[in-house]
Structure formats: structure tokens, C-alpha cells
Amino acid sequence: MTVWTVKGGQRGQLEDRLVQHGLIGGGWEALSSLADVPSPDALAGMYAPAYPDVSKHAAAVYVGRRWSLIHGMQEGDLVVRPLKTTGTVAVGRVKDVPRDALE
């Protein structure tokens, strides 16, 4: 079992929606489906033109984190979300990893 720390946006702007619906992550609305992306390099190639104002270093960090979540998270893993908006922590367990949710 792995424990994941996943935030809800830089300023906590996604926290309510994610916690309310029992979701792990969100964002990246400018990209199409991530379900069939074959590699981190391919994901980076999609990310850069969609978010041109993000530095190369930050983009590499974001892509690496997202790739880890998509391909590393397993049923039964724990997720810890520090909630910036309330100063508390939400803890949950991954029930399933629906790959079609990446679309």
C-alpha cells in the first residue's frame, strides 16, 4: 500500500469539488483525454503547448506528478489531502482507478 499526498490546487481552489465528489485530482482542462498517453515524454509533449506560460521546470514537475498518479495509484492506497481552505486534512482510500475517468 502506498500513501499519496495530493493537493487541491495552488490556493485550494479545487478542494471542495474534489472532496465532495470523492475525487483524487482535477485540472488540466486544456488537454484532451489522458487515457491513451503512452509515456511521460508524450504527456510532456501535450502539456507544453497547452500551458505555454508554465516554466519548463514546473511543467516537468507537474507532468511527473500526474504520470505517477495515473500509472502508480492502486486500489487500497491511502490519499492524504491537506486542505488549505480549512486548515485540516482529508484522508481517503482509493476504491478503484477508472482509467476511463482520464478522458
C-alpha positions in Angstrom: 0.0 0.0 0.0 1.2 3.5 -0.9 0.3 6.8 0.7 -0.2 9.7 -1.7 -0.3 13.4 -0.8 -2.5 15.2 -3.4 -3.3 18.9 -3.1 -6.4 20.6 -4.4 -5.0 23.5 -6.3 -2.3 26.0 -5.6 -4.7 28.0 -3.4 -7.1 25.2 -2.6 -9.5 26.2 -5.4 -10.4 22.6 -6.2 -10.7 21.2 -2.7 -14.4 21.5 -2.2 -15.3 19.8 -5.5 -12.7 17.0 -5.1 -13.6 16.2 -1.5 -17.4 16.4 -2.2 -17.2 14.0 -5.1 -14.5 11.7 -3.7 -12.1 12.5 -6.4 -8.3 12.4 -6.3 -7.3 15.2 -8.8 -8.5 17.6 -11.4 -7.4 20.4 -13.6 -5.6 20.2 -16.9 -8.8 21.2 -18.7 -6.9 22.3 -21.7 -5.8 18.8 -22.5 -7.9 16.1 -24.2 -8.1 12.5 -22.8 -5.0 11.2 -20.9 -6.2 7.6 -21.1 -4.0 6.6 -24.0 -0.9 8.6 -23.4 1.9 6.1 -23.9 4.8 7.8 -21.9 5.8 10.7 -19.7 7.5 12.2 -22.7 4.3 12.1 -24.7 2.4 13.7 -21.8 5.0 16.4 -21.6 4.6 17.0 -25.3 0.9 17.5 -24.8 1.3 19.7 -21.7 3.8 22.2 -23.1 1.7 23.7 -25.9 -1.5 23.6 -23.8 0.1 25.6 -21.0 2.8 27.8 -22.6 3.1 30.2 -19.7 4.4 27.4 -17.3 8.2 27.2 -17.0 9.9 24.1 -18.3 10.9 23.1 -14.7 7.4 23.5 -13.3 5.9 21.6 -16.3 8.3 18.7 -15.7 7.2 18.5 -12.1 3.5 18.7 -13.0 3.9 16.0 -15.7 5.9 13.7 -13.4 3.3 14.0 -10.6 0.4 13.4 -13.0 2.1 10.4 -14.6 2.8 8.9 -11.1 -0.9 9.3 -10.2 -2.2 7.9 -13.4 0.1 4.8 -13.5 1.1 4.3 -9.9 -2.1 4.7 -7.9 -3.7 1.3 -6.9 -6.9 0.2 -5.2 -6.4 0.3 -1.5 -3.8 3.1 -1.5 -4.3 6.0 1.0 -4.7 9.6 -0.1 -4.0 12.5 2.2 -5.1 15.9 1.1 -4.1 18.9 3.2 -7.0 21.4 2.9 -5.7 25.0 2.6 -9.2 26.4 2.8 -9.9 24.9 6.3 -6.5 24.1 7.8 -7.5 20.4 8.1 -6.5 17.2 6.4 -8.8 14.9 4.4 -7.9 11.2 4.3 -9.3 8.6 2.0 -8.7 5.2 0.4 -8.6 4.5 -3.3 -11.6 2.3 -4.1 -10.9 2.0 -7.8 -8.8 3.6 -10.5 -11.2 4.0 -13.5 -8.9 4.6 -16.5 -11.9 5.9 -18.5 -12.1 8.8 -16.0 -8.9 10.2 -17.6 -11.0 11.3 -20.6 
